[in-house]
Amino acid sequence: MIMNYEIIIFTPIFSLLIGFIVLRILKKRKRSAKSIYKLIDDLEKKYIY
């Protein structure tokens, strides 16, 4: 009975922690529009001109 109680308490805590970590990683990898335009411009200069 005690083991079931621990699972009920800790499962939501761990799932929230994992979700928070995933969201932080996704936010960090998000690029702004300005950086995307700069990347495209650099690629055009490298391969077209």
Residue pairs with C-beta under 8 A, 6 or more apart in sequence:
none
